[in-house]
Every structure is written in C-alpha cells, then in structure tokens.
Amino acid sequence: MVFETLTGQLSVIITLAFGALLIVLYPIINKENKYFAWFSLVMGVIVLLLLIWFTFGNEVIRQQILKYGLQ
C-alpha cells in the first residue's frame, strides 16, 4: 500500500518535471533550431495537460484531492 502511493507520487513528480523541463528548454534550443524548440514547447505543454487530465479526470483521484487536499 505504501509503495503504491509512493510510486504514484514519484511518477507524478517525474512527469511534471519532464514537462517543465521541455518547456524551460525552449529558449535555449530556440537559438539553435527553431522547429525543435517549438516541438519541445508543444510536447511539454501536452505532457502537462495530459498529467492534469489523467489526475483530475479520474473520479476517485479527484474526490481524494477535494476531500484531503494535496498532502
């Protein structure tokens, strides 16, 4: 039980960090290749939107967040 919760929290953190990294890299990559930079930005936004959609789209997770908050 504890490992399932820990694994879920770690996967959310890793996904959030990956999406944020793709967005943050946009200005650095834009100096070299404009198309790859836009691809990185779009993929970062898609990763974050999918994370939000999967998190709040699941009725059980949404109810837990509303009841207990983001502890």
N, C-alpha and C positions, 0 to 999 in steps of 0.2 A: 504494500500500500504506500509506504513512504517512498520507495524507489519509483513508483509510477508517478507520484506527484512531482518528485524531483526531476524525473526525466521530462515530464511535460513542461515544467518551468524552464528547464535548460533549453529545450527545443524552441520555446517561445523567445527566449533571450537571444539564442543564436540566430534565429530567423530575423528578429528585429535588428540585430547588429549587422547582419548581412545586407538587409535592405538599406539601412542607414549608410553603410559603407559604400554601396553602389551610388547612392545619391551624393555623398560627400566627395567621391572621386570625380564627379562631373567636371568641376573647374580645372582639375589637374590634367585630365585626359583631353579636355577641350583644346588645350594648347597643341596637342599632337595630332589628334584625329577627331574631327567634329562629329562624324557619324557614330563612331564607337562611344563617344561621350554621351550623345543623345540616347543611344541604346542602353548605356549604363544607367542613365537617369530614369528612363522609362521602366526598365526592369526593376530598379529599386522601388519605384512607386508601386508597380504591380505586386512586388513581394510584400510591401507593407499593407496594401489594400487586401490582398489575399489573407494575410495574417489577421487583420481586423475582421474580415468576412467570416473566416473559419471560427474565430473566437466568439464573436457576437452572434453568428448565425446558428450556433449550436444552442438549443434552448436550455439544456442543462447547465452549460458553462455560463450563459447569460444570467440565468437565475441565481447561480452561485455568486457571480460578481455583484449583482444587485443586492443580494442578501448579506454577503460577508465583505464585500469590497475587494480591493486588490492588495491583500495582505501578503 
